[in-house]
Amino acid sequence: MSAMTENEVLEALKEARAILSGHFQLTSGRHSDTYVQCARVLEDPMLTTRLAGAMVERLGERRIDLVAAPAVGGIIIGFAVAQALGVKFIFTERQGGAMVLRRGFEIPPGAKVLVVEDVVTTGGSVAEVIELVRAAGGEPVAVTSIIDRGGPKAFDLELIPLLGLEVESWEPHSCALCASDVPLYSPGSRRLSE
């Protein structure tokens, strides 16, 4: 299996109809006229496996003992990356608005943990996963994602994305689409509970 270039990743997203245009509230709370719905790419197990393999290739020789991902967006690609690495996989969930470990998931003390997400904008969910890993005594080593939407991040680890996709986003109070009464769609998963 050959490595995927950024152009190949972009074409896969376009072919899967994973890049949407409109007025969107991102998981971060910011607004944008473009939304990347990676779930459309993850409908295809063969493509998901290929993307995960490309993500692992970009990690180089880092030692990884465990993969952790935030629910909901990171679960499928996180599992696929863990499978490609041959390591265990866990995911975090929101409970009462906070990211937590449930279902008996544990992080062994000293475990080298890779955090995986589908799309990273500000990285708020990723930062919460990193905090959980550190609180459990694990050592987060890097973050990987299918897409990095650019901009400053809420976490301090290296981000290794398959594709950088600079898409403009705005705070709601300065969103021209809101001012024009364009209907707002909120497809992100942060507001999901339980």
TIRO-2110 file (N, C-alpha, C; in Angstrom, 1 decimal):
// TIRO-2110
0.9, -1.2, 0.0, N, 1, A
0.0, 0.0, 0.0, CA, 1, A
0.9, 1.2, 0.0, C, 1, A
0.7, 2.1, -1.0, N, 2, A
1.5, 3.3, -1.1, CA, 2, A
0.9, 4.4, -0.2, C, 2, A
1.8, 5.4, 0.1, N, 3, A
1.4, 6.5, 1.0, CA, 3, A
0.4, 7.4, 0.2, C, 3, A
-0.5, 8.0, 0.9, N, 4, A
-1.4, 8.9, 0.2, CA, 4, A
-0.9, 10.4, 0.3, C, 4, A
-0.9, 11.1, -0.8, N, 5, A
-0.5, 12.5, -0.9, CA, 5, A
-1.7, 13.3, -0.4, C, 5, A
-1.4, 14.6, -0.1, N, 6, A
-2.5, 15.5, 0.3, CA, 6, A
-3.6, 15.6, -0.7, C, 6, A
-3.1, 15.6, -2.0, N, 7, A
-4.1, 15.7, -3.1, CA, 7, A
-5.0, 14.4, -3.2, C, 7, A
-4.4, 13.3, -2.9, N, 8, A
-5.2, 12.0, -2.9, CA, 8, A
-6.2, 12.0, -1.8, C, 8, A
-5.8, 12.5, -0.6, N, 9, A
-6.7, 12.6, 0.5, CA, 9, A
-7.9, 13.6, 0.2, C, 9, A
-7.5, 14.8, -0.4, N, 10, A
-8.5, 15.8, -0.8, CA, 10, A
-9.5, 15.2, -1.8, C, 10, A
-9.0, 14.5, -2.8, N, 11, A
-9.8, 13.8, -3.8, CA, 11, A
-10.7, 12.8, -3.2, C, 11, A
-10.2, 12.0, -2.3, N, 12, A
-11.1, 11.0, -1.6, CA, 12, A
-12.2, 11.7, -0.8, C, 12, A
-11.9, 12.8, -0.2, N, 13, A
-13.0, 13.6, 0.5, CA, 13, A
-14.0, 14.1, -0.4, C, 13, A
-13.6, 14.6, -1.6, N, 14, A
-14.5, 15.2, -2.6, CA, 14, A
-15.4, 14.1, -3.1, C, 14, A
-14.7, 12.9, -3.5, N, 15, A
-15.5, 11.8, -4.1, CA, 15, A
-16.5, 11.3, -3.1, C, 15, A
-16.2, 11.3, -1.8, N, 16, A
-17.2, 10.8, -0.8, CA, 16, A
-18.2, 11.9, -0.4, C, 16, A
-18.2, 13.0, -1.1, N, 17, A
-19.1, 14.1, -0.8, CA, 17, A
-19.0, 14.5, 0.7, C, 17, A
-17.7, 14.6, 1.2, N, 18, A
-17.5, 14.9, 2.6, CA, 18, A
-17.2, 16.4, 2.8, C, 18, A
-17.1, 17.2, 1.8, N, 19, A
-16.9, 18.6, 1.9, CA, 19, A
-18.2, 19.3, 1.5, C, 19, A
-18.8, 20.0, 2.5, N, 20, A
-20.1, 20.6, 2.4, CA, 20, A
-20.0, 22.1, 2.4, C, 20, A
-20.9, 22.8, 1.7, N, 21, A
-21.0, 24.3, 1.7, CA, 21, A
-22.3, 24.7, 2.3, C, 21, A
-22.3, 25.8, 3.0, N, 22, A
-23.5, 26.3, 3.6, CA, 22, A
-23.1, 27.2, 4.8, C, 22, A
-23.9, 27.1, 5.9, N, 23, A
-23.6, 27.9, 7.1, CA, 23, A
-23.6, 26.9, 8.3, C, 23, A
-22.5, 26.7, 8.9, N, 24, A
-22.3, 25.6, 9.8, CA, 24, A
-21.8, 26.1, 11.2, C, 24, A
-22.3, 25.5, 12.3, N, 25, A
-21.6, 25.7, 13.6, CA, 25, A
-20.7, 24.6, 13.8, C, 25, A
-19.4, 24.9, 13.9, N, 26, A
-18.4, 23.8, 14.1, CA, 26, A
-18.5, 23.3, 15.6, C, 26, A
-17.8, 22.2, 15.8, N, 27, A
-17.8, 21.7, 17.1, CA, 27, A
-17.2, 22.7, 18.1, C, 27, A
-16.3, 23.5, 17.7, N, 28, A
-15.6, 24.5, 18.5, CA, 28, A
-16.6, 25.6, 18.9, C, 28, A
-17.8, 25.7, 18.2, N, 29, A
-18.7, 26.8, 18.4, CA, 29, A
-18.5, 27.9, 17.4, C, 29, A
-17.4, 27.9, 16.6, N, 30, A
-17.2, 28.9, 15.6, CA, 30, A
-18.1, 28.6, 14.4, C, 30, A
-18.3, 29.6, 13.5, N, 31, A
-19.2, 29.4, 12.3, CA, 31, A
-18.3, 29.3, 11.1, C, 31, A
-18.7, 28.6, 10.0, N, 32, A
-18.0, 28.5, 8.8, CA, 32, A
-19.0, 28.3, 7.6, C, 32, A
-18.5, 28.6, 6.4, N, 33, A
-19.3, 28.3, 5.2, CA, 33, A
-18.9, 27.0, 4.6, C, 33, A
-18.0, 26.3, 5.2, N, 34, A
-17.5, 25.0, 4.7, CA, 34, A
-17.5, 24.0, 5.9, C, 34, A
-17.9, 22.8, 5.7, N, 35, A
-17.9, 21.8, 6.7, CA, 35, A
-17.3, 20.5, 6.1, C, 35, A
-16.4, 19.9, 6.8, N, 36, A
-15.8, 18.6, 6.4, CA, 36, A
-16.5, 17.5, 7.2, C, 36, A
-17.3, 16.7, 6.5, N, 37, A
-18.1, 15.7, 7.2, CA, 37, A
-17.3, 14.3, 6.9, C, 37, A
-16.3, 14.1, 7.8, N, 38, A
-15.4, 12.9, 7.5, CA, 38, A
-16.2, 11.6, 7.7, C, 38, A
-17.4, 11.6, 8.3, N, 39, A
-18.1, 10.4, 8.4, CA, 39, A
-18.5, 9.9, 7.1, C, 39, A
-18.6, 10.7, 6.1, N, 40, A
-18.9, 10.3, 4.7, CA, 40, A
-17.7, 9.5, 4.2, C, 40, A
-16.5, 9.8, 4.5, N, 41, A
-15.3, 9.1, 4.0, CA, 41, A
-15.3, 7.8, 4.8, C, 41, A
-15.7, 7.8, 6.1, N, 42, A
-15.5, 6.6, 6.9, CA, 42, A
-16.6, 5.6, 6.7, C, 42, A
-17.6, 5.9, 5.8, N, 43, A
-18.6, 4.9, 5.4, CA, 43, A
-17.9, 3.8, 4.6, C, 43, A
-16.7, 4.1, 4.0, N, 44, A
-16.0, 3.1, 3.2, CA, 44, A
-14.9, 2.5, 3.9, C, 44, A
-15.1, 1.2, 4.4, N, 45, A
-14.0, 0.6, 5.2, CA, 45, A
-12.7, 0.5, 4.5, C, 45, A
-12.7, 0.2, 3.2, N, 46, A
-11.4, 0.1, 2.5, CA, 46, A
-10.7, 1.5, 2.5, C, 46, A
-11.4, 2.6, 2.2, N, 47, A
-10.8, 3.9, 2.3, CA, 47, A
-10.3, 4.2, 3.7, C, 47, A
-11.2, 3.9, 4.7, N, 48, A
-10.8, 4.2, 6.1, CA, 48, A
-9.5, 3.5, 6.4, C, 48, A
-9.4, 2.2, 6.0, N, 49, A
-8.2, 1.5, 6.2, CA, 49, A
-7.0, 2.1, 5.6, C, 49, A
-7.2, 2.6, 4.3, N, 50, A
-6.1, 3.3, 3.6, CA, 50, A
-5.7, 4.6, 4.3, C, 50, A
-6.7, 5.4, 4.7, N, 51, A
-6.4, 6.6, 5.4, CA, 51, A
-5.6, 6.3, 6.7, C, 51, A
-6.0, 5.3, 7.5, N, 52, A
-5.4, 5.0, 8.7, CA, 52, A
-3.9, 4.5, 8.5, C, 52, A
-3.7, 3.7, 7.4, N, 53, A
-2.3, 3.3, 7.1, CA, 53, A
-1.5, 4.5, 6.7, C, 53, A
-2.0, 5.5, 6.0, N, 54, A
-1.3, 6.7, 5.7, CA, 54, A
-1.0, 7.5, 6.9, C, 54, A
-1.9, 7.5, 7.9, N, 55, A
-1.7, 8.3, 9.1, CA, 55, A
-0.5, 7.6, 9.9, C, 55, A
-0.5, 6.3, 10.0, N, 56, A
0.5, 5.6, 10.7, CA, 56, A
1.9, 5.8, 10.0, C, 56, A
1.9, 5.8, 8.7, N, 57, A
3.2, 6.1, 8.0, CA, 57, A
3.8, 7.4, 8.4, C, 57, A
2.9, 8.4, 8.5, N, 58, A
3.4, 9.7, 8.9, CA, 58, A
3.9, 9.9, 10.3, C, 58, A
3.6, 8.9, 11.1, N, 59, A
4.0, 8.9, 12.5, CA, 59, A
5.5, 8.6, 12.7, C, 59, A
6.1, 8.0, 11.7, N, 60, A
7.5, 7.6, 11.8, CA, 60, A
7.7, 6.5, 12.8, C, 60, A
8.8, 6.6, 13.5, N, 61, A
9.2, 5.5, 14.5, CA, 61, A
8.7, 5.7, 15.9, C, 61, A
7.7, 6.6, 16.1, N, 62, A
7.3, 6.8, 17.5, CA, 62, A
6.7, 5.5, 18.1, C, 62, A
7.0, 5.3, 19.4, N, 63, A
6.5, 4.2, 20.1, CA, 63, A
5.0, 4.5, 20.5, C, 63, A
4.1, 3.7, 20.1, N, 64, A
2.7, 3.9, 20.5, CA, 64, A
2.2, 2.6, 21.2, C, 64, A
1.7, 2.7, 22.4, N, 65, A
1.1, 1.6, 23.1, CA, 65, A
-0.4, 1.5, 23.1, C, 65, A
-1.0, 2.6, 22.8, N, 66, A
-2.5, 2.7, 22.9, CA, 66, A
-2.9, 3.9, 22.1, C, 66, A
-4.1, 3.8, 21.4, N, 67, A
-4.7, 4.9, 20.7, CA, 67, A
-6.0, 5.3, 21.5, C, 67, A
-6.2, 6.6, 21.6, N, 68, A
-7.3, 7.1, 22.3, CA, 68, A
-8.0, 8.2, 21.3, C, 68, A
-9.3, 8.2, 21.3, N, 69, A
-10.0, 9.1, 20.4, CA, 69, A
-11.2, 9.7, 21.1, C, 69, A
-11.6, 10.9, 20.8, N, 70, A
-12.9, 11.4, 21.4, CA, 70, A
-14.1, 10.9, 20.6, C, 70, A
-15.1, 10.5, 21.3, N, 71, A
-16.4, 10.2, 20.6, CA, 71, A
-17.0, 11.5, 20.1, C, 71, A
-17.7, 11.5, 19.1, N, 72, A
-18.1, 10.5, 18.2, CA, 72, A
-17.1, 10.4, 17.0, C, 72, A
-16.7, 11.6, 16.6, N, 73, A
-16.0, 11.7, 15.3, CA, 73, A
-14.7, 10.9, 15.2, C, 73, A
-14.0, 10.7, 16.3, N, 74, A
-12.7, 10.0, 16.3, CA, 74, A
-12.8, 8.5, 16.4, C, 74, A
-13.9, 8.0, 16.7, N, 75, A
-14.0, 6.5, 17.0, CA, 75, A
-13.6, 5.6, 15.8, C, 75, A
-14.2, 5.8, 14.7, N, 76, A
-13.9, 4.9, 13.5, CA, 76, A
-12.5, 5.0, 13.1, C, 76, A
-12.0, 6.3, 12.8, N, 77, A
-10.6, 6.4, 12.4, CA, 77, A
-9.6, 6.1, 13.5, C, 77, A
-10.0, 6.3, 14.7, N, 78, A
-9.1, 5.9, 15.8, CA, 78, A
-8.9, 4.4, 15.9, C, 78, A
-10.0, 3.7, 15.7, N, 79, A
-10.0, 2.2, 15.7, CA, 79, A
-9.1, 1.7, 14.6, C, 79, A
-9.3, 2.3, 13.4, N, 80, A
-8.6, 1.9, 12.2, CA, 80, A
-7.1, 2.2, 12.4, C, 80, A
-6.7, 3.3, 13.0, N, 81, A
-5.3, 3.6, 13.2, CA, 81, A
-4.7, 2.6, 14.2, C, 81, A
-5.5, 2.3, 15.3, N, 82, A
-5.0, 1.3, 16.3, CA, 82, A
-4.8, -0.1, 15.6, C, 82, A
-5.7, -0.4, 14.7, N, 83, A
-5.6, -1.7, 14.0, CA, 83, A
-4.4, -1.7, 13.2, C, 83, A
-4.1, -0.6, 12.5, N, 84, A
-2.9, -0.5, 11.6, CA, 84, A
-1.6, -0.6, 12.5, C, 84, A
-1.7, 0.0, 13.7, N, 85, A
-0.5, -0.1, 14.6, CA, 85, A
-0.4, -1.4, 15.3, C, 85, A
-1.5, -2.2, 15.4, N, 86, A
-1.5, -3.4, 16.2, CA, 86, A
-1.5, -3.2, 17.7, C, 86, A
-2.2, -2.1, 18.1, N, 87, A
-2.3, -1.8, 19.5, CA, 87, A
-3.8, -1.6, 19.9, C, 87, A
-4.0, -1.6, 21.2, N, 88, A
-5.4, -1.4, 21.7, CA, 88, A
-5.9, 0.0, 21.5, C, 88, A
-7.3, 0.1, 21.5, N, 89, A
-8.0, 1.4, 21.2, CA, 89, A
-9.0, 1.6, 22.3, C, 89, A
-9.1, 2.9, 22.8, N, 90, A
-10.1, 3.3, 23.7, CA, 90, A
-10.7, 4.6, 23.2, C, 90, A
-11.9, 5.0, 23.6, N, 91, A
-12.4, 6.3, 23.3, CA, 91, A
-13.0, 6.9, 24.5, C, 91, A
-13.1, 8.3, 24.4, N, 92, A
-13.7, 9.1, 25.5, CA, 92, A
-15.0, 9.5, 25.1, C, 92, A
-15.9, 9.8, 26.1, N, 93, A
-17.2, 10.3, 25.8, CA, 93, A
-17.6, 11.5, 26.7, C, 93, A
-18.6, 12.2, 26.3, N, 94, A
-19.1, 13.3, 27.1, CA, 94, A
-20.1, 12.8, 28.0, C, 94, A
-20.0, 13.2, 29.3, N, 95, A
-20.9, 12.9, 30.3, CA, 95, A
-21.1, 14.2, 31.2, C, 95, A
-22.3, 14.7, 31.2, N, 96, A
-22.5, 16.0, 31.9, CA, 96, A
-21.7, 17.1, 31.4, C, 96, A
-21.4, 17.1, 30.1, N, 97, A
-20.6, 18.1, 29.4, CA, 97, A
-19.1, 18.0, 29.5, C, 97, A
-18.6, 17.0, 30.2, N, 98, A
-17.2, 16.8, 30.4, CA, 98, A
-16.8, 15.5, 29.7, C, 98, A
-15.6, 15.5, 29.1, N, 99, A
-15.0, 14.3, 28.5, CA, 99, A
-14.5, 13.3, 29.6, C, 99, A
-15.0, 12.1, 29.5, N, 100, A
-14.6, 11.1, 30.5, CA, 100, A
-14.3, 9.7, 29.9, C, 100, A
-13.6, 8.9, 30.6, N, 101, A
-13.4, 7.5, 30.2, CA, 101, A
-14.6, 6.7, 30.8, C, 101, A
-15.2, 5.9, 30.1, N, 102, A
-16.3, 5.0, 30.5, CA, 102, A
-16.1, 3.6, 30.1, C, 102, A
-17.0, 2.7, 30.3, N, 103, A
-17.0, 1.4, 29.7, CA, 103, A
-15.9, 0.5, 30.2, C, 103, A
-15.3, 0.9, 31.3, N, 104, A
-14.2, 0.2, 31.9, CA, 104, A
-12.8, 0.5, 31.2, C, 104, A
-12.8, 1.4, 30.3, N, 105, A
-11.5, 1.8, 29.6, CA, 105, A
-10.5, 2.3, 30.6, C, 105, A
-9.3, 1.9, 30.5, N, 106, A
-8.2, 2.3, 31.3, CA, 106, A
-7.0, 2.7, 30.5, C, 106, A
-6.2, 3.5, 31.1, N, 107, A
-4.9, 3.9, 30.4, CA, 107, A
-3.8, 3.4, 31.4, C, 107, A
-3.0, 2.4, 31.0, N, 108, A
-2.0, 1.9, 31.8, CA, 108, A
-0.9, 3.0, 32.2, C, 108, A
-0.5, 3.1, 33.4, N, 109, A
0.5, 4.1, 33.7, CA, 109, A
1.7, 4.0, 32.8, C, 109, A
2.2, 5.1, 32.3, N, 110, A
3.4, 5.1, 31.5, CA, 110, A
3.1, 4.8, 30.0, C, 110, A
1.9, 4.4, 29.7, N, 111, A
1.6, 4.1, 28.3, CA, 111, A
1.8, 5.3, 27.3, C, 111, A
2.4, 5.0, 26.2, N, 112, A
2.6, 6.0, 25.2, CA, 112, A
1.3, 6.0, 24.3, C, 112, A
0.6, 7.2, 24.4, N, 113, A
-0.7, 7.2, 23.8, CA, 113, A
-0.8, 8.2, 22.6, C, 113, A
-1.3, 7.7, 21.5, N, 114, A
-1.6, 8.5, 20.3, CA, 114, A
-3.0, 8.9, 20.4, C, 114, A
-3.3, 10.2, 20.2, N, 115, A
-4.7, 10.7, 20.2, CA, 115, A
-5.0, 10.9, 18.7, C, 115, A
-6.2, 10.4, 18.3, N, 116, A
-6.7, 10.4, 16.9, CA, 116, A
-8.0, 11.1, 16.9, C, 116, A
-8.2, 11.9, 15.9, N, 117, A
-9.4, 12.7, 15.6, CA, 117, A
-9.6, 12.7, 14.1, C, 117, A
-10.9, 12.9, 13.7, N, 118, A
-11.2, 13.0, 12.3, CA, 118, A
-10.8, 14.4, 11.8, C, 118, A
-11.4, 15.4, 12.4, N, 119, A
-11.1, 16.8, 12.0, CA, 119, A
-10.7, 17.6, 13.2, C, 119, A
-9.6, 18.4, 13.1, N, 120, A
-9.2, 19.3, 14.2, CA, 120, A
-9.3, 20.7, 13.8, C, 120, A
-10.1, 21.5, 14.5, N, 121, A
-10.2, 22.9, 14.3, CA, 121, A
-9.4, 23.6, 15.4, C, 121, A
-10.0, 23.8, 16.6, N, 122, A
-9.3, 24.4, 17.7, CA, 122, A
-8.7, 23.3, 18.5, C, 122, A
-9.2, 22.1, 18.4, N, 123, A
-8.6, 21.0, 19.2, CA, 123, A
-9.1, 20.9, 20.6, C, 123, A
-10.3, 21.5, 20.9, N, 124, A
-10.8, 21.4, 22.2, CA, 124, A
-11.1, 20.0, 22.7, C, 124, A
-11.7, 19.2, 21.9, N, 125, A
-12.0, 17.8, 22.3, CA, 125, A
-10.7, 17.0, 22.5, C, 125, A
-9.7, 17.3, 21.6, N, 126, A
-8.4, 16.6, 21.7, CA, 126, A
-7.7, 17.0, 23.0, C, 126, A
-7.8, 18.3, 23.3, N, 127, A
-7.1, 18.8, 24.6, CA, 127, A
-7.7, 18.0, 25.8, C, 127, A
-9.0, 17.8, 25.7, N, 128, A
-9.7, 17.1, 26.9, CA, 128, A
-9.2, 15.6, 26.9, C, 128, A
-9.0, 15.0, 25.8, N, 129, A
-8.5, 13.6, 25.8, CA, 129, A
-7.1, 13.6, 26.3, C, 129, A
-6.3, 14.5, 25.9, N, 130, A
-4.9, 14.6, 26.4, CA, 130, A
-4.8, 14.8, 27.9, C, 130, A
-5.7, 15.6, 28.4, N, 131, A
-5.8, 15.8, 29.9, CA, 131, A
-6.2, 14.5, 30.6, C, 131, A
-7.1, 13.8, 30.0, N, 132, A
-7.5, 12.5, 30.6, CA, 132, A
-6.4, 11.5, 30.6, C, 132, A
-5.6, 11.5, 29.5, N, 133, A
-4.5, 10.6, 29.4, CA, 133, A
-3.4, 10.9, 30.5, C, 133, A
-3.1, 12.2, 30.6, N, 134, A
-2.1, 12.6, 31.6, CA, 134, A
-2.6, 12.3, 33.0, C, 134, A
-3.9, 12.6, 33.3, N, 135, A
-4.4, 12.4, 34.6, CA, 135, A
-4.4, 10.9, 35.0, C, 135, A
-4.5, 10.0, 34.0, N, 136, A
-4.4, 8.6, 34.3, CA, 136, A
-3.0, 8.0, 34.3, C, 136, A
-2.0, 8.9, 34.1, N, 137, A
-0.6, 8.5, 34.2, CA, 137, A
-0.1, 8.0, 32.9, C, 137, A
-0.8, 8.2, 31.8, N, 138, A
-0.3, 7.9, 30.4, CA, 138, A
0.5, 9.1, 29.9, C, 138, A
1.2, 8.8, 28.8, N, 139, A
2.1, 9.8, 28.2, CA, 139, A
1.6, 10.0, 26.8, C, 139, A
0.8, 11.1, 26.5, N, 140, A
0.4, 11.4, 25.1, CA, 140, A
1.7, 11.8, 24.3, C, 140, A
1.8, 11.2, 23.1, N, 141, A
3.0, 11.4, 22.3, CA, 141, A
2.8, 12.3, 21.1, C, 141, A
1.5, 12.3, 20.5, N, 142, A
1.2, 13.1, 19.4, CA, 142, A
-0.3, 13.0, 19.1, C, 142, A
-0.7, 13.9, 18.2, N, 143, A
-2.1, 13.8, 17.7, CA, 143, A
-2.0, 13.7, 16.2, C, 143, A
-2.9, 12.8, 15.7, N, 144, A
-3.0, 12.7, 14.3, CA, 144, A
-4.5, 12.8, 13.9, C, 144, A
-4.7, 13.4, 12.7, N, 145, A
-6.1, 13.6, 12.2, CA, 145, A
-6.1, 13.4, 10.7, C, 145, A
-7.3, 13.2, 10.2, N, 146, A
-7.5, 13.2, 8.7, CA, 146, A
-7.3, 14.7, 8.2, C, 146, A
-8.0, 15.6, 8.9, N, 147, A
-7.9, 17.0, 8.5, CA, 147, A
-7.5, 17.9, 9.6, C, 147, A
-6.6, 18.9, 9.3, N, 148, A
-6.3, 20.0, 10.2, CA, 148, A
-6.9, 21.2, 9.5, C, 148, A
-7.9, 21.8, 10.2, N, 149, A
-8.6, 23.0, 9.6, CA, 149, A
-7.8, 24.3, 9.9, C, 149, A
-6.6, 24.2, 10.4, N, 150, A
-5.7, 25.4, 10.6, CA, 150, A
-6.1, 26.1, 11.9, C, 150, A
-5.3, 27.2, 12.1, N, 151, A
-5.5, 28.0, 13.3, CA, 151, A
-4.9, 27.5, 14.5, C, 151, A
-4.9, 28.4, 15.6, N, 152, A
-4.3, 28.0, 16.8, CA, 152, A
-5.0, 26.8, 17.5, C, 152, A
-4.2, 26.0, 18.2, N, 153, A
-4.8, 24.8, 18.8, CA, 153, A
-4.8, 24.9, 20.4, C, 153, A
-5.7, 24.2, 21.0, N, 154, A
-5.9, 24.2, 22.4, CA, 154, A
-5.0, 23.1, 23.1, C, 154, A
-4.1, 22.5, 22.4, N, 155, A
-3.3, 21.5, 23.0, CA, 155, A
-1.8, 21.7, 22.6, C, 155, A
-0.9, 21.1, 23.3, N, 156, A
0.5, 21.4, 23.2, CA, 156, A
1.3, 20.2, 22.5, C, 156, A
0.7, 19.3, 21.9, N, 157, A
1.4, 18.2, 21.3, CA, 157, A
1.5, 18.4, 19.8, C, 157, A
2.4, 17.7, 19.1, N, 158, A
2.6, 17.8, 17.7, CA, 158, A
1.3, 17.3, 17.0, C, 158, A
0.8, 18.0, 16.0, N, 159, A
-0.3, 17.5, 15.2, CA, 159, A
0.2, 17.0, 13.9, C, 159, A
-0.1, 15.8, 13.5, N, 160, A
0.3, 15.2, 12.3, CA, 160, A
-0.9, 14.8, 11.4, C, 160, A
-1.4, 15.8, 10.7, N, 161, A
-2.6, 15.5, 9.9, CA, 161, A
-2.3, 14.9, 8.5, C, 161, A
-3.3, 14.3, 7.9, N, 162, A
-3.1, 13.9, 6.5, CA, 162, A
-3.3, 15.0, 5.5, C, 162, A
-4.1, 16.0, 5.9, N, 163, A
-4.4, 17.1, 5.0, CA, 163, A
-4.6, 18.4, 5.8, C, 163, A
-4.0, 19.4, 5.4, N, 164, A
-4.2, 20.8, 6.0, CA, 164, A
-5.3, 21.4, 5.1, C, 164, A
-6.4, 21.8, 5.6, N, 165, A
-7.5, 22.4, 4.8, CA, 165, A
-7.8, 23.7, 5.5, C, 165, A
-7.2, 24.8, 5.0, N, 166, A
-7.5, 26.1, 5.6, CA, 166, A
-8.9, 26.6, 5.2, C, 166, A
-9.8, 26.5, 6.1, N, 167, A
-11.2, 26.9, 5.9, CA, 167, A
-11.5, 28.0, 6.9, C, 167, A
-11.9, 29.2, 6.4, N, 168, A
-12.2, 30.3, 7.3, CA, 168, A
-13.3, 30.0, 8.3, C, 168, A
-13.2, 30.4, 9.5, N, 169, A
-14.3, 30.3, 10.5, CA, 169, A
-14.3, 31.6, 11.3, C, 169, A
-15.5, 31.9, 11.9, N, 170, A
-15.7, 33.1, 12.6, CA, 170, A
-16.4, 32.9, 14.0, C, 170, A
-16.2, 33.8, 14.9, N, 171, A
-17.0, 33.7, 16.1, CA, 171, A
-18.4, 34.1, 15.7, C, 171, A
-19.4, 33.5, 16.4, N, 172, A
-20.8, 33.8, 16.0, CA, 172, A
-21.2, 35.3, 15.9, C, 172, A
-20.6, 36.1, 16.8, N, 173, A
-21.0, 37.5, 16.8, CA, 173, A
-20.4, 38.3, 15.5, C, 173, A
-19.4, 37.7, 14.9, N, 174, A
-18.9, 38.4, 13.7, CA, 174, A
-19.1, 37.6, 12.4, C, 174, A
-20.1, 36.7, 12.4, N, 175, A
-20.4, 35.9, 11.2, CA, 175, A
-21.4, 36.6, 10.3, C, 175, A
-20.9, 36.9, 9.1, N, 176, A
-21.7, 37.5, 8.1, CA, 176, A
-22.9, 36.7, 7.7, C, 176, A
-22.8, 35.4, 7.7, N, 177, A
-23.9, 34.5, 7.4, CA, 177, A
-25.1, 34.6, 8.4, C, 177, A
-24.7, 34.8, 9.7, N, 178, A
-25.7, 35.0, 10.7, CA, 178, A
-26.4, 36.3, 10.4, C, 178, A
-25.6, 37.4, 10.1, N, 179, A
-26.2, 38.7, 9.9, CA, 179, A
-27.1, 38.7, 8.7, C, 179, A
-26.9, 37.8, 7.7, N, 180, A
-27.7, 37.7, 6.5, CA, 180, A
-28.9, 36.7, 6.7, C, 180, A
-29.1, 36.2, 8.0, N, 181, A
-30.1, 35.2, 8.3, CA, 181, A
-30.1, 33.9, 7.5, C, 181, A
-28.9, 33.5, 7.1, N, 182, A
-28.7, 32.2, 6.5, CA, 182, A
-28.9, 31.1, 7.6, C, 182, A
-29.8, 30.1, 7.3, N, 183, A
-30.0, 29.1, 8.3, CA, 183, A
-28.7, 28.4, 8.8, C, 183, A
-28.6, 28.2, 10.1, N, 184, A
-27.4, 27.6, 10.7, CA, 184, A
-27.6, 26.1, 10.9, C, 184, A
-26.6, 25.3, 10.4, N, 185, A
-26.6, 23.8, 10.6, CA, 185, A
-25.5, 23.5, 11.6, C, 185, A
-25.8, 22.6, 12.5, N, 186, A
-24.8, 22.2, 13.5, CA, 186, A
-24.6, 20.7, 13.5, C, 186, A
-23.7, 20.2, 12.6, N, 187, A
-23.5, 18.8, 12.4, CA, 187, A
-22.5, 18.2, 13.4, C, 187, A
-21.8, 19.0, 14.2, N, 188, A
-20.7, 18.4, 15.0, CA, 188, A
-21.3, 17.5, 16.2, C, 188, A
-20.4, 16.9, 16.8, N, 189, A
-20.8, 15.9, 17.9, CA, 189, A
-20.6, 16.4, 19.3, C, 189, A
-20.0, 17.5, 19.5, N, 190, A
-19.7, 17.9, 20.9, CA, 190, A
-20.9, 18.0, 21.8, C, 190, A
-22.0, 18.5, 21.2, N, 191, A
-23.2, 18.7, 22.0, CA, 191, A
-24.0, 17.4, 22.3, C, 191, A
-23.5, 16.3, 21.8, N, 192, A
-24.1, 15.0, 22.1, CA, 192, A
-23.9, 14.6, 23.5, C, 192, A
-24.8, 14.0, 24.2, N, 193, A
-24.6, 13.6, 25.6, CA, 193, A
-24.9, 12.1, 25.7, C, 193, A
-24.2, 11.5, 26.6, N, 194, A
-24.3, 10.1, 26.9, CA, 194, A
-23.9, 9.2, 25.8, C, 194, A
END
